[in-house]
Amino acid sequence: MDQIRDAILADDLDAIGGLPTPGSYRAVLVRKDEQDMFEGLATKEKDPRKALHVEEVPTPEIGPGEALIAVMASSVNYNTVWTSIFEPVSTFGFLARYGRLNDLTKKHDLPYHVVGSDLSGVVVAVGPGVNKWKPGDEVVAHCLSVELEDPAGHDDTMMDPQQRIWGFETNFGGLAELSLVKSNQLMPKPAHLTWEEAACPGLVNSTAYRQLVSHNGANMKQGDVVLIWGASGGLGSYATQMALNGGAIPVCVVSSPEKADIVRSMGAELVIDRSAEQYRFWRDEENQDPREWQRLGAKIRELTGGDDADIVFEHPGRETFGASVYVAKKGGTIVTCASTSGFLHSYDNRYLWMNLKRIVGSHFANYREAWEANRLIDRGLIHPTLSKTYAMDDVGQAAYDVHRNRHQGKVGVLTLAPEEGLGVKDPAKRERHLTAINRFRDV
Ligand SMILES: NC(=O)c1ccc[n+]([C@@H]2O[C@H](COP(=O)([O-])OP(=O)(O)OC[C@H]3O[C@@H](n4cnc5c(N)ncnc54)[C@H](OP(=O)(O)O)[C@@H]3O)[C@@H](O)[C@H]2O)c1
């Protein structure tokens, strides 16, 4: 592994293909024999630090259409939080199901799960049938894993019946020194970014792109008012940039003055601090309070000069969903990709049907959407929102911080990279975007 790391650090990328592939590597994983460790505990009491381990594991065999990547950096996504607290289900069920698919996928069904759905790094080796990528290529990976044998996925690869999220529903994820991906997950690493910056947008940036911009999501247009929950978080920090780039009018919801400052630094002018406003959409466990929905709606109109939200960018789920349906404009769209605060949503359907609103489900991004989203990063139209970088040994703490909502934007992880700040190949381009790239740093 040291030889590979040294060659990458020395920028001797042509040498990578000639180096021996290590037989094992260090990886962040959860263990099957611990999947019941949090039974009986409330979600908030489950501690990712107890479940995530860093261990040496054998290098998987590279199959047809696959690529082995030396991972320089990765990031923590909320799906790693879900895996580490074994909610809503243990991910070992996903691995067992994938393992039953064919001889090639059998290797994923192991008593450990190497997690992580983002990476930046260098191709070490490719399997038979890979033409586009070769050892030494600097890459990032998106997390869509599909088989595409069924016509259902041929228009929109997210519709493939065998659609999985790499590093969550498959093994050999990105929070490790090596990672195994399908070669069609690979995309060029933006040359103006460091390894840790390049690793952090992938999953959330692609998800926000489909959810907000794509015709498969809300199909945002110029002038749309977009209510963005968690606007300084992983998804929201990219949705906010896309709304601003696309000529829309984001109304950013955050929970502290510091977070309000961050979204303002991106250019958002209309900001709601939900903590200061003290919204209580739920009166108790069973009942919501429509007066609180109205109070949010009135706040949006006050900020926009009388407009309602054409699009509500949803992911908090149970806690906010009733309010989201209420505040969407007549004919507007509530587009949801998650349920962080609870999966069983309730809302008053009269507001939906009488006002011809639509609820759209969205999940990650198809190949093309992921590529388009990465292109925006590469062209400096969207910037990484990296706030803090952890060592691989501290991933448990990083996931704990994300679970406790103590972070801003995205949280990065150094895997093979020995320190932050490495991997920039286009310093002139970086210089042009430096302020934007650093907006979330250390806030
Ligand atoms: N389906 C997909 O493809 C997909 C992709 C990415 C993520 N997700 C899911 O989307 C969710 C968010 O992911 P993320 O990466 O954006 O996480 P994140 O970085 O933790 O950001 C979420 C933000 O939501 C806000 N929030 C949290 N709880 C809330 C509540 N009860 N009410 C209102 N706002 C709340 C917080 O902002 P404030 O405290 O500042 O308001 C937080 O910053 C997770 O459940 C994740 O698993 C799904």
The ligand as a Tripos MOL2 file, in Angstrom:
@<TRIPOS>MOLECULE
LIG
   48    52     1     0     0
SMALL
NO_CHARGES

@<TRIPOS>ATOM
      1 N1        -32.3560    9.2670   -1.0590 N.am      1 LIG1
      2 C1        -31.1400    9.6950   -1.2620 C.2       1 LIG1
      3 O1        -30.5630    9.4480   -2.3060 O.2       1 LIG1
      4 C2        -30.4400   10.4880   -0.2020 C.ar      1 LIG1
      5 C3        -29.2160   11.0950   -0.5040 C.ar      1 LIG1
      6 C4        -28.5790   11.8650    0.4670 C.ar      1 LIG1
      7 C5        -29.1330   11.9550    1.7250 C.ar      1 LIG1
      8 N2        -30.3030   11.3180    2.0000 N.ar      1 LIG1
      9 C6        -30.9170   11.4300    3.3240 C.3       1 LIG1
     10 O2        -31.2620   12.7970    3.5020 O.3       1 LIG1
     11 C7        -31.1530   13.1450    4.8740 C.3       1 LIG1
     12 C8        -30.2890   14.3840    5.0100 C.3       1 LIG1
     13 O3        -28.9910   14.0850    4.5170 O.3       1 LIG1
     14 P1        -27.8550   15.1740    4.6050 P.3       1 LIG1
     15 O4        -26.6280   14.5920    4.0640 O.co2     1 LIG1
     16 O5        -28.3420   16.4570    4.0570 O.co2     1 LIG1
     17 O6        -27.7340   15.2850    6.1880 O.3       1 LIG1
     18 P2        -27.1660   16.4680    7.0760 P.3       1 LIG1
     19 O7        -25.8420   16.9100    6.5790 O.co2     1 LIG1
     20 O8        -27.2970   15.9970    8.4770 O.co2     1 LIG1
     21 O9        -28.1560   17.6960    6.8200 O.3       1 LIG1
     22 C9        -29.5200   17.6030    7.1550 C.3       1 LIG1
     23 C10       -30.0010   18.9330    7.6620 C.3       1 LIG1
     24 O10       -31.3880   18.8040    7.9220 O.3       1 LIG1
     25 C11       -31.7500   19.6490    8.9970 C.3       1 LIG1
     26 N3        -32.6070   18.8910    9.9040 N.ar      1 LIG1
     27 C12       -32.2650   17.7900   10.6110 C.ar      1 LIG1
     28 N4        -33.3270   17.3920   11.3450 N.ar      1 LIG1
     29 C13       -34.3250   18.2710   11.0880 C.ar      1 LIG1
     30 C14       -35.6560   18.4100   11.5670 C.ar      1 LIG1
     31 N5        -36.1570   17.5400   12.4350 N.pl3     1 LIG1
     32 N6        -36.3930   19.4460   11.1090 N.ar      1 LIG1
     33 C15       -35.8820   20.3300   10.2170 C.ar      1 LIG1
     34 N7        -34.6240   20.2450    9.7410 N.ar      1 LIG1
     35 C16       -33.8620   19.2260   10.1720 C.ar      1 LIG1
     36 C17       -30.4690   20.0760    9.7010 C.3       1 LIG1
     37 O11       -30.3170   21.4750    9.4680 O.3       1 LIG1
     38 P3        -30.7190   22.5860   10.5710 P.3       1 LIG1
     39 O12       -30.5440   21.9530   11.9040 O.co2     1 LIG1
     40 O13       -29.7600   23.7020   10.2990 O.co2     1 LIG1
     41 O14       -32.1260   22.9810   10.2570 O.co2     1 LIG1
     42 C18       -29.3620   19.3480    8.9630 C.3       1 LIG1
     43 O15       -28.2560   20.1940    8.7050 O.3       1 LIG1
     44 C19       -30.6200   11.9130    5.5850 C.3       1 LIG1
     45 O16       -31.7020   11.1930    6.1390 O.3       1 LIG1
     46 C20       -29.9870   11.1040    4.4740 C.3       1 LIG1
     47 O17       -29.9420    9.7110    4.7430 O.3       1 LIG1
     48 C21       -30.9770   10.6100    1.0470 C.ar      1 LIG1
@<TRIPOS>BOND
     1     1     2 1
     2     2     3 2
     3     2     4 1
     4     4     5 ar
     5     4    48 ar
     6     5     6 ar
     7     6     7 ar
     8     7     8 ar
     9     8     9 1
    10     8    48 ar
    11     9    10 1
    12     9    46 1
    13    10    11 1
    14    11    12 1
    15    11    44 1
    16    12    13 1
    17    13    14 1
    18    14    15 2
    19    14    16 1
    20    14    17 1
    21    17    18 1
    22    18    19 2
    23    18    20 1
    24    18    21 1
    25    21    22 1
    26    22    23 1
    27    23    24 1
    28    23    42 1
    29    24    25 1
    30    25    26 1
    31    25    36 1
    32    26    27 ar
    33    26    35 ar
    34    27    28 ar
    35    28    29 ar
    36    29    30 ar
    37    29    35 ar
    38    30    31 1
    39    30    32 ar
    40    32    33 ar
    41    33    34 ar
    42    34    35 ar
    43    36    37 1
    44    36    42 1
    45    37    38 1
    46    38    39 2
    47    38    40 1
    48    38    41 1
    49    42    43 1
    50    44    45 1
    51    44    46 1
    52    46    47 1
@<TRIPOS>SUBSTRUCTURE
     1 LIG1         1 GROUP 0 **** ****
